[in-house]
Amino acid sequence: MRWLDQTLLWSVVLWASAAGAQDRLNVSGDVDLRWVHATGDPSYLNGGLGKLRFDPEHEGIRFGRAFLAPNWRVTDIVAVRAVVDAYGDHDRNPVDLSEFYVDVRPFPTTAVRWRARIGAFFMPVSLENRGIGWTDVYSITPSAVNTWLGEELRTIGAEIEARWLGASSGYLGDLAVVAAAYGWNDPAGALIAQRGFAMTDRPSTLFGGLGRPPTRFYYEIDRRPGYYYGLNWRHHDRLEVRALRYDNHGDPGAATAAGGGAWRTRFSSLGARLEPSAHWTFIAQYLGGDTAVGADSSGDNQLYLNFHAAFALASFDWARERLTARYDDFHTHQLSGLFGPPSNDTGHGWTFAWSHECGDHWQFVTEWLRVTSRFPPRIALGEAAEQVESQVQLAARYRFELGW
């Protein structure tokens, strides 16, 4: 993985120096400062098994996030995009990359428009995280589904999309087919087994880690590429439906010299976003699958568990205000590898958020989040298996965009 780290970092340096001379560089950015009040046991980000980003030892004024999202338009059909992130926590890199890829969009000559991405990027599955830098546009904290997708999963490879443009036939909508092949995602599944689902706005970065001790997610173990494929349907700017099947094609028996194993992680996701009027948005999403690590598939030496999570969201906006409510439900069930308390994670959560747009640059967001869960491995840390955790956040965000 070291050669990949060096290649990407040097590419960013060369890209920045070259882009300045092209007069085609745009940079979007966001700085997020917040006040936090939290209850519950320590967060998994701080060595515990709590579900939330912050805990009672990390309250008060906190640095939420700062990011830059440069977009260099190399030609009329080729662009280089990146997201450079800082979260102000104890990650191994204070500044890191979340995404870095080449985006190719040829001009359509028929009713089908093609698009290709090569590099490192988020897969097209979230209906919440639609903002620049993969930010949640409805609240501060995304659902358990999209928290996990941001933590453990990143496409490091190539993706191609074919989108039928309905306007060519007088239909106000379109239909897209997407497929990708990738590597460097063999550890995907480790976190959901060790901790279960969580609800935070702290995704992983490409070269960093999460938790104490930090878990890294992007390196290759078994030299077997993974894949995903999916469909996206948009109808009259009112309805969007996304379906995706993911399989990292991991070999559960493969391991590194240091003892890290490849996880075989597979899931299916189905979600819909409905906007029946100019003010209302409704979203529902379901994700379910399984993950396994260990060579012995017929005995307890292989850890195998299945999982599923879902949420329903309603959001109402008017003028500069937005109110959002969301309900989450999540489960994991360990079927083998019972060498300790089983990783049977059961829980649900409620989120309520209010946001106010103050001019073109400032946004203020208030969020209350409450999660009830049961996770037996907490007992080994001296924590109760059942937890009720809550978190209040008041965020002030400054956004900007520059162009040369």
C-alpha positions in Angstrom: 0.0 0.0 0.0 3.0 2.3 0.5 3.5 2.8 -3.2 -0.2 3.7 -3.6 0.1 6.3 -0.8 3.2 7.9 -2.4 1.6 7.9 -5.9 -1.6 9.6 -4.8 0.2 12.2 -2.6 2.6 13.1 -5.4 -0.2 13.3 -7.9 -2.0 15.9 -5.7 1.2 18.0 -5.6 1.7 17.8 -9.4 -2.0 18.4 -10.0 -2.1 21.5 -7.9 1.0 23.0 -9.6 -0.4 22.2 -13.1 -3.9 23.3 -12.5 -2.9 26.9 -11.6 -1.9 27.5 -15.2 -5.0 26.1 -16.8 -7.6 28.7 -15.6 -10.0 25.8 -15.0 -9.6 25.2 -11.3 -12.5 25.5 -8.8 -12.1 24.9 -5.1 -15.1 24.4 -2.7 -14.5 24.4 1.0 -16.2 24.1 4.4 -15.1 24.8 8.0 -17.3 23.4 10.7 -17.1 24.4 14.4 -19.6 23.0 16.9 -20.7 22.8 20.5 -21.4 19.3 21.8 -23.1 17.7 24.8 -23.1 13.9 25.0 -24.1 11.1 27.3 -23.1 7.4 27.4 -20.0 5.4 27.5 -16.8 6.3 25.6 -17.1 6.4 21.8 -15.4 3.7 19.8 -13.4 6.6 18.3 -11.9 7.1 21.8 -11.3 3.4 22.7 -14.8 2.4 23.8 -17.8 0.8 22.1 -20.1 3.8 22.1 -22.2 4.5 19.0 -21.7 8.2 18.7 -18.8 10.4 17.6 -18.6 12.3 20.8 -18.8 11.2 24.5 -18.9 12.9 27.9 -15.1 13.2 27.8 -15.2 15.1 24.5 -17.8 17.7 25.0 -17.9 21.5 24.7 -16.4 23.4 21.7 -15.2 20.8 19.2 -13.8 21.0 15.7 -16.2 19.2 13.4 -14.5 19.2 10.0 -12.6 21.3 7.5 -12.3 20.2 3.9 -11.3 21.4 0.5 -12.8 19.9 -2.7 -10.8 21.0 -5.7 -12.1 20.3 -9.2 -9.6 20.7 -12.1 -11.3 20.7 -15.5 -8.5 19.4 -17.7 -10.5 19.4 -20.9 -14.2 19.8 -21.6 -14.8 16.1 -20.8 -12.1 15.2 -18.3 -11.9 16.5 -14.8 -9.7 15.6 -11.7 -11.5 15.8 -8.4 -10.4 15.4 -4.8 -11.5 16.0 -1.2 -8.9 16.9 1.3 -10.1 16.5 4.9 -9.2 17.4 8.5 -11.2 16.3 11.5 -9.0 17.6 14.4 -8.9 14.2 16.2 -6.2 11.7 16.9 -6.0 10.2 13.4 -2.5 9.3 12.2 -2.7 12.0 9.6 -4.0 15.5 10.6 -4.8 16.2 6.9 -5.7 13.4 4.5 -7.6 12.5 1.3 -11.1 11.2 1.3 -11.4 11.0 -2.5 -9.1 11.5 -5.5 -10.1 10.5 -9.0 -10.3 11.3 -12.7 -13.9 11.9 -14.0 -14.5 11.4 -17.7 -17.8 12.4 -19.3 -17.9 12.3 -23.1 -20.5 14.3 -24.9 -23.5 12.2 -25.7 -24.0 11.4 -29.4 -27.0 9.2 -28.8 -29.7 8.8 -26.0 -27.0 7.2 -23.8 -24.5 9.3 -21.9 -21.3 7.5 -20.6 -19.3 8.4 -17.5 -16.1 6.8 -16.1 -14.3 7.4 -12.8 -10.8 6.1 -12.0 -9.2 6.6 -8.6 -10.6 6.6 -5.1 -14.2 7.6 -4.5 -17.5 6.8 -2.7 -19.8 4.4 -4.4 -23.1 5.8 -5.7 -25.4 4.5 -3.0 -26.2 7.2 -0.5 -29.4 9.3 -0.8 -28.4 11.4 2.2 -24.8 12.4 1.5 -25.5 14.5 -1.6 -23.4 17.5 -0.7 -19.9 18.5 -1.7 -17.4 16.3 0.1 -20.0 13.6 0.7 -21.7 15.7 3.3 -25.2 15.0 4.6 -27.5 17.7 3.4 -30.3 16.9 5.9 -28.6 16.7 9.3 -25.1 16.7 10.8 -25.0 12.9 11.5 -26.0 10.5 8.7 -27.9 7.3 9.2 -26.3 4.0 10.5 -26.4 2.8 6.9 -24.4 5.7 5.5 -22.2 6.0 8.5 -20.9 2.5 7.9 -20.5 3.1 4.1 -18.4 6.1 4.9 -16.3 4.3 7.5 -15.3 1.1 5.8 -16.0 1.3 2.1 -14.2 3.3 -0.7 -13.9 2.4 -4.3 -10.2 2.3 -5.3 -10.4 1.3 -8.9 -12.6 2.1 -11.9 -16.3 2.7 -12.4 -18.4 3.1 -15.5 -21.9 4.3 -15.9 -24.3 4.3 -18.9 -27.3 6.7 -18.5 -30.2 6.7 -20.8 -31.4 10.3 -21.1 -35.2 10.3 -21.2 -35.4 13.8 -22.6 -34.4 12.3 -26.0 -37.8 10.5 -26.1 -39.8 13.2 -24.3 -39.6 11.6 -20.9 -38.6 13.7 -17.9 -36.3 11.2 -16.3 -33.4 8.9 -16.9 -32.2 5.4 -16.1 -28.5 4.5 -15.4 -26.6 1.2 -15.1 -23.3 1.4 -13.1 -20.6 -1.2 -12.5 -17.1 -1.1 -10.9 -14.0 -3.2 -10.2 -11.7 -2.2 -7.4 -9.1 -3.4 -4.9 -7.6 -2.3 -1.5 -10.9 -2.9 0.4 -10.2 -6.3 1.9 -10.6 -5.2 5.6 -14.2 -4.1 4.9 -16.3 -5.8 7.5 -13.9 -5.7 10.4 -15.4 -2.6 12.1 -19.0 -3.8 11.9 -17.9 -7.1 13.6 -15.8 -5.4 16.3 -18.2 -2.6 17.1 -21.5 -3.1 15.3 -23.2 -0.2 13.6 -22.7 3.4 14.7 -24.0 6.9 13.9 -21.3 9.5 13.3 -20.2 12.1 10.8 -16.6 10.8 10.9 -15.9 8.7 7.7 -12.4 7.2 7.2 -9.8 8.8 5.0 -7.6 7.0 2.5 -4.4 6.9 4.6 -5.8 7.3 8.1 -7.7 5.1 10.5 -10.5 5.1 13.0 -10.7 4.3 16.7 -8.0 3.4 19.3 -6.0 1.5 18.3 -6.7 2.8 14.8 -8.2 0.4 12.2 -7.1 1.0 8.6 -9.4 -0.1 5.8 -7.7 0.4 2.5 -5.0 -2.1 1.7 -4.8 -5.2 -0.5 -4.4 -8.7 1.1 -5.7 -11.5 -1.3 -5.0 -9.9 -4.7 -8.6 -10.6 -5.8 -10.6 -7.6 -7.2 -14.0 -6.8 -5.9 -17.0 -5.5 -7.8 -20.4 -3.8 -7.6 -23.2 -3.1 -10.0 -26.4 -1.1 -9.7 -29.3 0.8 -11.1 -30.4 4.4 -10.7 -33.8 5.6 -11.9 -34.9 9.3 -11.7 -38.5 10.2 -12.6 -39.7 13.8 -13.2 -37.3 15.3 -10.7 -39.6 13.9 -8.0 -38.5 10.4 -7.5 -35.1 8.7 -7.4 -34.5 5.0 -6.8 -31.1 3.4 -6.2 -30.3 -0.3 -6.1 -26.7 -1.7 -5.7 -25.1 -5.1 -5.1 -21.6 -5.1 -3.5 -19.1 -7.9 -3.2 -15.5 -7.3 -2.3 -14.7 -10.9 -3.4 -12.4 -11.3 -0.4 -10.7 -14.6 0.5 -11.5 -15.2 4.2 -8.5 -17.5 4.4 -6.0 -14.9 3.2 -3.9 -13.0 5.8 -0.9 -10.6 6.0 2.4 -11.5 7.8 1.2 -9.2 10.6 -1.9 -11.3 11.1 -4.5 -9.1 9.4 -7.1 -11.1 7.5 -9.2 -10.4 4.4 -12.9 -10.2 5.0 -15.5 -11.5 2.5 -18.1 -8.8 2.6 -21.3 -8.7 0.5 -24.5 -6.7 0.7 -27.4 -5.4 -1.3 -28.8 -1.8 -0.9 -32.1 -0.4 -2.0 -33.3 3.2 -1.4 -35.7 5.8 -2.7 -36.0 9.5 -2.4 -39.4 11.2 -3.0 -40.0 14.9 -3.3 -43.7 15.3 -3.8 -43.6 19.1 -3.6 -41.1 21.9 -3.4 -40.8 21.6 0.4 -41.0 18.0 1.3 -38.4 15.2 1.0 -38.9 11.6 2.1 -36.1 9.0 2.0 -36.0 5.3 2.9 -33.0 3.0 2.5 -32.3 -0.7 3.4 -29.0 -2.5 3.4 -28.4 -6.1 4.2 -25.6 -8.6 3.8 -22.9 -10.7 5.5 -19.2 -10.8 6.2 -16.7 -13.5 7.2 -13.0 -13.9 8.1 -11.0 -17.1 8.8 -10.1 -20.0 6.6 -12.3 -22.7 8.2 -15.8 -22.1 6.7 -17.2 -25.3 8.4 -16.3 -24.6 12.0 -16.0 -21.9 14.7 -12.5 -20.8 13.5 -14.2 -18.6 10.9 -16.1 -15.6 12.2 -19.3 -15.2 10.2 -22.1 -12.7 10.7 -24.9 -11.2 8.8 -26.2 -7.7 9.2 -28.9 -5.3 8.1 -29.8 -1.7 8.7 -32.5 0.7 7.5 -33.8 4.2 8.0 -36.7 6.4 7.1 -36.3 10.2 6.9 -38.7 13.1 6.4 -37.5 16.7 5.8 -39.4 19.9 5.3 -37.7 23.1 4.1 -39.0 26.6 3.5 -37.1 29.8 2.7 -33.8 29.4 4.6 -35.0 26.8 7.1 -35.0 23.0 7.1 -36.5 20.5 9.7 -35.6 16.8 9.5 -36.6 13.7 11.4 -35.1 10.3 10.9 -35.6 6.8 12.5 -32.8 4.2 12.2 -32.9 0.4 12.9 -29.9 -1.9 12.8 -28.8 -5.4 13.6 -25.9 -7.8 13.3 -26.0 -11.5 14.1 -22.8 -13.6 14.6 -23.4 -17.2 13.4 -19.9 -18.7 14.0 -16.6 -17.9 15.5 -18.0 -17.7 19.0 -14.7 -17.1 20.9 -16.2 -14.4 23.2 -19.5 -12.5 23.7 -21.2 -12.7 20.3 -21.2 -9.6 18.1 -25.0 -9.4 18.1 -25.7 -5.7 17.7 -29.3 -4.7 18.1 -30.5 -1.1 18.2 -32.4 1.9 16.9 -32.1 5.6 16.9 -33.9 8.9 16.5 -32.5 12.0 14.9 -34.0 15.5 14.8 -32.3 18.4 13.1 -32.9 22.0 12.2 -30.8 24.1 9.9 -30.7 27.7 8.9 -29.0 29.2 5.9 -27.6 32.7 6.7 -26.5 34.2 3.4 -24.4 32.5 0.9 -21.6 31.3 3.2 -22.9 30.5 6.7 -25.1 27.7 7.8 -26.2 26.9 11.4 -27.4 23.4 12.4 -28.9 22.1 15.6 -29.2 18.3 16.0 -30.4 15.9 18.7 -29.6 12.3 18.4 -30.6 9.3 20.7 -29.5 5.7 20.2 -30.6 2.7 22.1 -28.6 -0.5 21.6 -27.4 -3.8 23.0 -23.9 -5.2 22.1 -22.6 -8.0 24.4 -18.8 -7.4 23.7 -19.1 -4.2 25.8 -19.0 -6.4 28.9 -15.3 -7.2 28.3 -14.6 -3.4 28.6 -16.5 -3.1 31.8 -19.4 -1.5 30.1 -23.1 -2.5 30.2 -24.2 -4.5 27.2 -27.3 -2.2 26.9 -26.7 1.5 26.3 -28.8 4.6 25.8 -26.7 7.3 24.3 -27.6 10.9 23.3 -25.8 13.7 21.6 -26.7 17.4 21.1 -24.7 19.4 18.6 -24.8 23.0 17.5 -22.8 23.5 14.4 -21.6 26.7 12.6 -20.4 26.1 9.1 -18.6 28.5 6.8 -18.7 27.5 3.1 -16.8 29.1 0.2 -16.0 28.5 -3.4 -13.0 29.9 -5.4 -12.2 29.8 -9.1 -9.3 30.6 -11.3 
